[in-house]
Amino acid sequence: MNSLSPFRSMAENNAWSNHRLHRACAELTFDELTAERTSFFPSIHKTLTHILHVDWYYLDALERGGRGLGIFKDVAPFTDFAALRQAQREADRRLVSFCERLASDAALDDEVQIPREHYVQVDRVGSVLLHLFVHQVHHRGQAHAMLAGTRVKPPQLDEFFLAAELPLREAELRELGLPVR
C-alpha cells in the first residue's frame, strides 16, 4: 500500500456509504425525511443536504473551481430526494476521480486555497481530504442515527475495507463502477 491508497479507498468508501445510506433513506416519504429529529441539523434531509454542500465546497477548492462560498447561497436546493441523491452520487464520483488523479505522494502536499468569510485559508490537499472524510463520516453517522428512529432499518456502513467482507459490498461496488476489492 502506498500513501495514496488510503485516500483513494476513503473516497470509494464514502461513495459506497452514501449509496447505502441514500438507498435506505429513499424508502422514507418526503415528510419522514424532513421531519424534525434530534441532531445537529434537525432532519435527515437537512443533514444529507449539509453533507452535499460541504462536499461541493471542498471539491470546488480542491479542483480550483472558483465558486467558493457561493456554493452555500441556496441552503435548500433540493425539494426532491431523488435529485439530492443524484447530486450526492455525482459529488462522490468527483471525489473518487480527484483522488484517482493524484499522481504522487507530493500531490498531497500541494496547496489548496479555501475561501472563508474574511480570508483565504491555505492548506494541503492531504489535510483537506482527511478533513472532508471525517466530516462525511461524522454527519453520515448523525443521519444513520436519525434513520434508526424511523420505520426503515439503517444500513450497515462499516464493512468496506476488510477482504472477508467483500461479498457484502461487491454488487454495490459494481453498481457504482468502483473497483471490486
Buried (B, 14 or more C-beta within 10 A) or exposed (E): EEEBEBBBBBBBBBBBBBBBBBBBBEEBEEEBBBBEBEBEBBBBBBBBBBBBBBBBBBBBBBBEEEBBEEBEEEEEBBEEBEEBBEBBBEBBBBBBEBBBEBEEEEBBEEEBEBBEEEEEEEEBBBEBBBBBBEBBBEBBBBBBBBBEEBEBEBBEBEBBBEEEEBEEBEEBBEEBEBEEE
